[in-house]
Amino acid sequence: MQYPHTSVISLFLSTITPLTLANALYGQGLQDLATSQVDQNPLPYDFPDQSQPGDMLFPMKYCYGVKLEESTIDQLQQLMSTGQLTTQQLAGCYIDRVTQVDGYVKFVKKALTFSAHRQSVPYKTWQLTLLPSAVLELNPDYLQIASELDSLRKNGTALSPLHGIPFLVKDNFATKDRMETTAGSYALQGSIVPRDAYVVSRLRAAGALLLGKATMSEWADMRSNNYSEGYSGRGGQARSAYNLTLNPGGSSSGSAIAVSVNEVSFALGTETDGSVINPAERNAVVGIKPTVGLTSRAGVIPESEHQDTVGTFGRTVRDATYVLDAIYGVDPLDNYTSAQSGHTPQDGYVTSLSTKDALKGATFGLPWQSFWTRADPAQLAQLMELLKIIESAGANIINGTEIPDYETIVSPNGWNWDYGTTRGRPNESEYTVVKVDFYNNIATYLSSLTNTDMKSLEDIVQYNIDNTGSEGGLPNTLPAFASGQDGFLASLDTKGIRDETYWQALSFTQRSTREGGIDAALMHDGKMLDGLLVPPDVGQTYQIAAQAGYPMITIPAGINKVSSMPYGLAIMNTAWSEAALIKWASAIEDLQLSTSNTIYKRTLPTWKGYKQRNIPVLNA
C-alpha cells in the first residue's frame, strides 16, 4: 500500500539529527546534558599547552579549591582533619591526576577520562577501568575504602599519620583483594594469593588508602640482561616525566614515577640491587632502601632472599619515613626480620628527623676513587656545589674514605652484578648467588598461589616462549627484551643447587662489602664517620650496598641541564643505621629548602620528549 505523504516524511527524517529529535521529544534537558559533556576549557589541565615551558605542561588541578601539587602528608592530614577535604574527595582528585598524565608517562594511551571534581557524582558510579601510566591497575574498591576511612575520621578516629593517604605498591606485592599480583607478567594473571603481603597489611591497618598497583620492570629485571628498564608485558613502558626517552630507573619504576608526578603521596618498591635507589634518583624523589631484614618480604614476589628488601618512596624525607615507620617490624613469615630486634628505635624513625642545624659538626666521608670518579663531569660539577652548601652549614667532608678493595670489587665500567665472572671469578660474583636464590625463592612463592598453571620457573619460561610475540620469550622478538629471557635461563641452569661456588660467592660478596667494605670506609682515624656521601647515578654505589644488605637513602639534588634527568645525593651506612640516614638526609633536605637560590634540590618534572615513544628507552 502506498502512503501519499511517504516522500514528505522521508525528506523530513533525512534532515533531522538525533539531537534535534531528542530535543523535540524531551526538550532542552538533553541539549544541556550534551553541552555539559563538551570540554569548553581543554587547556591547561586536560591537554598539555604546547606554548608553556616543560614544568607547566601538566599543572595539577586544584582539588575543591585546594592546591594538591607537592602537598606533604602533614599538609594533607591538616586539610582532612579540618574538614577542608574528605578522603573521598582527595581520592577522586588523585584519580583525576592519573587520567591527566597517564597517556604520557606510559606508551599506552589513556582509555578513559573523567572529572573527579563533580561533587554530585557518587563514588559508586565512577569508573576505574583505566590503562594508566605509572599505575598498572587501579583498586576497584578504592573509593569505597575512602568512604569507610571518612567514617572513621568523622567518629574521631585517625589511625596514623597515613590515614586516608592514597598510595601505590609495586606489582610484586601480594594484595588479597580484587587486584592482580603479577610482577608485570601475563604469566601470573589470574593467580590468587593467599594473603596480603605483610607490609601491605600494615599499611591498611594504618589507614592508608591503596590506590592500586604500580608498573615495574617485568620480574624486577630478573628475566633479561638486555632489556628496556621500566617495561613489562602488562604495564608497557614506564617513563620518567623529566625525559620520556631515557631510562626511568628500575625496577620499581612506576612507584617512583607516580610519586614524582603527584599521582600519589607515597609508594612502596622493592630492591635487590638498586631497584629503589635508582628509580628514586632518576625521578627526583626520596628513596629509602632499608637493611635486609628490617621490612618483611613475606608476600612479595622474590628475587634473592639475601638481598631483597622493601623500600619507600616520598617527595620528602618525612613522608618516606612515615611509611617506613608503618611497615617495619618482625614478621614470623620472614625469619630474616628477627635480626632487627634490639636495632630499631622505640618510638619509630620519625623521631630521627632533623633540621639543617644538625649538620654543624657532622663528619661525612667521600669515597672518591671508589665511586665519585665514575660520575660524569656535569653531574660531578653540580654535586660538588651541593657539597659546598653542606659544608657551609658546618659539616665536615673528608675526601678519600675508600672501600678498601674497590679496585677488585667495584666495576670500572658501570653497574655489573656479574662482575666477579667478568674478572674470571664466578665464586666472587653477586649474580652467582642471585641466580640460585631466584630459582628456589620463586618456587616457594609459586607454591603458595592457587588458580594458576605456573608452578615453577620452567613453567614461566615455557609460557614466555609459547607467547613470544607478546612476552618476548625468544631473543629479538620484542624491542624491550632484546636478549629474550636469558636471566631466567641462567637461573634455570643452576637448578637451585647451592654448590661450593655458590657459598664462596655469598661469603665473598658479603665479607668484601660489609666489614671489608662499607664498615671499613666508615672508619677514619679510629672514629666512625656519620655516613658516606655518594652519587647514586653511579650504579656501583647501590650495588655495593645491595651485596652487603646495608641501607641507603637518596634525596633529589638537581637536574642535568641538557638531558633534564635528575641527580640524587645518597648516603650509605652500616647495617641498622636507618635512624642516622634519616637524620642526615632530612638535615640536608632542610638545608636545600631553606637555601632559596639553590637549584640543587627537587624541582617539578620537565616533560622533555613528552610526545616520544621509543622502546627501548635510552640508557643515558
N, C-alpha and C positions, 0 to 999 in steps of 0.2 A: 504494500500500500504506500502510496506517495503522500507525504505531508506537504501541503502547499508552501509552508514557510521554512522548509528544511535548509535552503540555501542561505536564508537570512540568519537562521540560528547558527549554522556552521560559520558564517562570516563573523558573528558575534563572539563565538567561542574561540575562533582563531586569533582574535585580537585581545582577549582578556588574559591577564597574567595570574598565576596562583595567588599573588599578594592582593591583586585587585579583587579577585573573587572572595578571598578571605575577609577583606575589609567590607565588601558588600554584604557578606553574611554575618560578620561578627563585629563590625565597626572599627573604631580607631584603636581598640585594645591591642590587636595583633600588630598594627603598624608600630605601636610603642614597643611591643615585645621585640620586633625585628630591629628597630632602631637601637634598642638597648644593647644589642649584641654587636654593634659596629664599634670598632676601636677608633674613637674620634681623636685620640692623642697617643699615637703609637710611639712617639719619642718623648722622653729619653729612656723610658723603662721597658717597653715591650719589644723594641728593636734597638740595636746599637746605633747611636747617632755618629755617622762617619765623620762629621765635622769636628768632633770632640777629640781631645787628647786621649791616649790609651787608658789612663786611670779613671776616665769619665765615660768610657764606652758602656759600662754596665753598672750604673749607680743603683744602689739598693733602695727600693721603695720605702717610704715611711710606713710604719705599722700602726694604724689607727692613730695617726698623728705623732708617733714616737719614732725617733731615729734608731734603727737597729744595727746599722752597719758598724762593725768593730766594737759593738757593745760587749762588755765583760760579763761574766757570770754574776758578779756582785751587782752590777747595774741592772741586769735582767731581774734579779731577785727583788731589788728595790721597786721596780716597776710593778711586779706582780703582788708584792706584799702591800703596796699602797693602793692597789686596785686600778692602776692605770692600764694594765694589760691582764688578761686572763691567760692561762696556759693554752687554752684552745685558740685564742687569737694569735698568740705567739707561734703556736704550731702551724697555723694556717699561713702566717707570713713567711715562715721558713720554707714551706712548700712552694709558695709563690716565687721565692728566690730561686729554688731549684728549677722551676719551669722557665725562669728568665735566662739562666745561663747554661742550662743543660745541653743545648744543642751545639755549644761551642767548646766546652772543655771535654767533650767526647765526640767521637765521629758519628754516632747515631743521632739523627735529628730527633727533636722532641716530638712526642706523639700527641700531647695534649697540653693546652694552656688554659688556665682558669684563674680567676681572681679570688684570692683568699680574703679579700677585704670587704666582701659583701656580708655585712653582719646578719642580714635576713636569711642567708643560706645556712640551713642546719648542717652540722658536720657530717651527718649520715648520708647526705646527698653529694658530698664532694667526692670526685672520682680520683683514685690514686693509681691509675693504670698508666704509668709513665715509663719512658726509656730515658732516664736521666743521665747526668754527667758523671760526677764522682759517685753518684748514688746508683748502685746497681739495681736495687729493689727497695720499694717502699713498704713499710709495715702497714698492712691493711687495717690494723686495729689502732693505729697511731692516734687518730682523733678521738676515738672512744676512750683510750687511756688518758688523753689530755683532759677530757671531761671529768674522769674519776679523780685525777690529781687536783683539778679545780675544786671538787667537792671536799677533798681532804683539807685543802688550804682554807676554804670557807668555814670549815669547822675548827679551824685553829691549829691544824697540823701541817707543818712543813718538815719533811723527813730529813733533809740535809741541805747543804748549800747547792745541791744539784736538783732539788725538787722542781719539776716542771721544765727542766732544761733539755731541749732536743739534742740528740747525739746520734752518731753512726758507729757501727762496728764493721770492721773488715769482713769480707765474705768467707773467712775461715773460722769465724766464731759461731759455735752452735747456738741457735735460738730455738727454744721449744715453743714455737708459735706457728703462724701460717706462712712464714718465710722460708726460703731455701737456704741451705748451707752447702756451698759447692766449691769453694776456693776458685771461683770464676770459671769452672769447667762444667760443660754439659754432662760429663760422665756421672756426676753425683746428683744431677737434677732429679727431684722426686724422692730422694733418700730422706728418711725420718731419723732425727737424732733422739737419743734417749732423754736428754735433759738440756737445760741451758748450760752454756759454759759458765764456770764458777764466777768469772769476773762480770759476765752479763747479769747473772742473778744478783750480784752485789749492787750493781748499778740500778737495777729495777727496785731493789729494796731501799735504795737511797732516794727513790722518787724521780730518777732521771727518765726522760721520755725518749724511747727508742724510735727514731725516725725510719731507720732501715739499714740496709747493708751497703757498704762502700765497695766500689770496684777495686780490683787489685791486679797485680801481675799474676797470671794464672799459676796456680800451685806454688805461689810465693817464690817464683823463679827457680824452682827445683827441676822443672820438666825439661828446660832447654838451657844451653850455654851460649847460644847466639839468638837473641830474641829482642823484641821491642818492649822496653820497660813500660809497665802500666797497661799492657794488653792482656785481655783474656777473651776466651770464646764467648762467654755470656756477657761480658761487660764492654767489649770493644776496646778502643784505645783511649785511655785517660790522658789528659793533657794539662800541663801546668798553665795557669792563667797568666803567667809572666811572659812565656814564649811558648806558643802552642805547637811549635815544630820540634822542640827539643825534649830530651829525656826528662820526664816529670819526677824522676826518683821513684824508687820502689823497694820492696814490693807492696808496701802499704800506700800505694799511690792515691787512691780515692779518698782515703781517710785524711791525708794531708791537704789535698786539693779542696775538699769540702769545707774544711776549717778556714783555709786561706781565702776562699771566695765568699765567706759568710753564709754558707748553706746550713751550718750548724755551729754551735759554740765549741764543741769538743768531739773527739773521735778516738776510738781505740785502734791500734795496729799491733802487728807482731814483728819481732826481729829475730832472725837467725844470724845474719851478718849484714847490718846496715839498713834493714828494711823499715826502721823508724827514723833513725838519724838522717839518712839520705833524702827521703821524700820531705821531711820536715824542713831541712835547709834549702831544698830546691823549690819550696813553696812559701818561704818566709814565715814559718810558724815555729812555735816551740815544740820540741820533741824530747820526751823523757824516755830513755831506754834503761829499765831497771836491771839490777843484778839478777842473774838467773836464779830463780827460787823465791824472789820477792812477790811476784804475781803468778798465780796459778795458770797453768796451761791446760787444765782439765776441760775438755770440750772444745779445744782448739785444734783444728786440723794441723798435724805436726810436721816438722821437718827434721829437727835434731834435738833430742832431749837434753843434750849437753849445752846447747846454745840458744834454744828458743826462749823468748821472754815476751810478755805482753807489755806494750808501752802506750803512752798517752800523747795526744796532740791538743794544743790550745793556742790561742793567739797571744796569750800572756803566760808567764811562768806560774802565776797564781792559779789561773784556770786549769792548766795542766796538772798542777799539784792537788787541787781539789779532787780531780779524777783519780789520781794515784792513791790518795787517802781512802777513796771509796772502794778500791779494788784490791789493795794488797792484803795479805793475811795468809795464815796456814790453812791449807786445804787437804783433807785426808786423801783426796783423789789425785793429788800430785805430791809425791813424797819429797820432791826437791824443796818444797816450801817449808818443810820442817826446819831447814837450816837457818831460817831467818830469826828464829827465837833468840831473844837477847840482843838483836841487832836493829830493832825498829823503835822509833820514838813512841812514848806512851800516849801522847796527845796528837799524833799524826805529823805528817811532814809540813803541814801548813804553818806550824809554829817556827819553821826554819826560814820562812820568807823574810827578806831583809830589804834595806834601802841602800842607797849609794854610800852612806856613811860607814857601812860595814867594810868597805874596801880599804879604809885607812889602816895601813899596817899589814894587809893581806899580802901573801907572797905566792906567786904563781911561777910555774916553770914553763919554758918554751922549748919543746923538743925539736930544735931547728933542723938538724941533719936528718932526724928520723922522719919528719913529716913536712915541715914548712918549706923546705927547698923544692918540694914536689908540687907546690901551688903555682898556678900560672901568674905571670907578672902583674896583671890587672888586679887579680884577687889579693895578691900579696900586698900591693900598694894600699888598697882600701883597708884591709885588716890591720895593717901597721898603723894607720891613722886611728882606728878604733882602740888599738892597744895604747896609743899615746894618751887618749882620753881616759882610759882606765888608770894609767899611771898618774895622770893629773889629779885623780881623785884620791891619791895616796897609796895606791897599790904598788908593790914591788914585782917586777917581772924579770926573772933570771933566764938568760939565754943558755942553750946548750945542755939542758937537762934531758939527756937522751935515753931512749930504750937501749940498754947496753949492747944487745946483739942485733941492732937494727940492720946492719949490713947483711945479716943472714936471713932474718925473718920478715923484713919489710920489702915487699916487691918494689923494684925500681921503676916498673912500668905500669903503674896503676893497680887498681883492685884486682886480686887474683887469688881466689880461695883454693886453688890447686898449686900454689907457688912452690910447695915442697916438691911436688912431682916435676915442676918446671926445672928445679935445681937437681933433679935426678934422685930425689929422696921422698918417695911416697909415704914413707914411715914418719915424715915430718910435715905432712900435709893436712890441713883442715878438711879438705874435700874427701880424703880417705875416711875420715870419721863420719862426715855428714852423709855420704853415700850409704854407708851401712846403717846408720841410725834411721834414715828415712825408710829404708826397706822394712825394718822392724816396727818402727813407730806408726807408719801408715797402716800396716796390717792390724795393729792393735786398735787403731781408730776405726777402721772399716768394720771390724768385728762387732762394734757397738751399734752399728746402723741397722735399720730394717728398711724394707721396701726398696731394695737396690740389688742389682746384679754385680755390683763392684765389691768383690771380696778380697782382692789382692792387688798389688802393683801390676802383676801380669794382666789382670782384667782391664785396668786403666790403660795400659799400653796398647792392648788389643783394640779397645774402644777407639782410641785415637787413630789407629791405623784403619779401622773399618769406616771411620768417618773423617778421613784425612782432608777432604775438601773443606770442611768447616773447622776441624780440630788441628790440622797441620801435623798429623802423626808421622808423616814422612818428610824428609828434608826437602826444602824448596817448593813446598806446596802452598804455604801461606807466607807472605812477606814478614809477618810478625814473628814467625818461628822458622827462621832460615835453616836452623840445624835440626828441625823436627822435634824429637823428644829425646835427644842424646843424654840429657841429665837423668831421665827415667831409666834409660837403657844402661847407663853406667851404674846406677843403683841396683838395677835388676841383676847385673853381672855379679854383684857381691853376694847375692842370696842372703844377705843379712848376717854373714858369718863374721864374728868378731875374732879374727885371727891375730897372730903376733904383730903383723904390720898395723892393724887397727889400734891395738893397745899402745904400741910405740908412738903412733901418730897422736893419739889422745894425750898421752903423757907429755910428749914434746910440745905440742901446741899450748897446753895449759901451763906447763912449767916455764916456758920461754916468754909467755906473755903476762904471767902473774908475778911470782917472786923474782923471776929473771927479766921481767919486762916493765910493766906499769909501776909495780911497787918499788922497783929499784930506781926508776926515773923520778919517783916522788920524793926520794931521799936526797937531800942536798946538804952537805957539810954536817951530817949527823942529825938533821932536822927534817921533819915531814913537811913538804910543801902543801899549800892549800888546794892545789889542783894543777893539772896540766892544760894549758890553753892550746887548742889545735884547730886547724882549718878543716871542717868536716867535708868540704868538697873534695878533699884528698881522701879517697876511699880507704886507703891503708890505715887511717886513724880508727875508724869504727871497726875495721877488720881485726885489728889487734885487740880491741876491747871485746869484740864478739868471741874470739878464741878464748879469752880469759874468763868470759862470763861476767865481766865487770860493767858497771853502769856508766852512762854517758848522757849528757844533756846538750842540746844545741839551741841557740837563740838567733833570731834574724840579725843580720849585720850589713844590710845594704844590698844593692843590685849592681850587676855588671852594666857599665854604661853603653856597651854595644849590643849585647845579646838580651839585656833586660832580665836575665836569670838571677835569682837571689844568691847571696852568700850567707853562710852562717858562721858563727863563732861557737866552738864547742869546748866543753870542759870534760876531761877524763879524770877518773879517780879509782880508788881501790874498791874491793867488794863492800857492799852495805854502806856506801858513802852517799846515798841519795840525799840525806839531810844537808851535807856540805855542798853538793852540787846545786841544790835548790837555793841555798843561802847565797852562793856566789853568782849564780845565774840571775836571780832576782835583783841582786845589788847592781849588776852590770846593766840589766834592763832598766832599772830605775834611773841610772846614770844616763842611759841613752835617751830616755823620755824627758828628762829634765835638762838635757843639753839641746836647746831649741834649734840651734843651727846645724846640728849634725844630720847627715844623710845616712849614717851607718846604723840603721835600725829598720824595723818593719815599716814598709810602705805598701800602699794598695797595689793590686795586680795591674800590670801594664797592657795585657792582652795583645802582645806583639804576635803577628801572624794569626789573628783570630779567625781568619777565613780559610786557613790552610789545613790540609788533612793528610799529611804524609804518614805513611806506615812503611817501614819502621820510623820511629822518631829518631832524631839525630843525637848522638852522644857527644855533646859539646857543653 
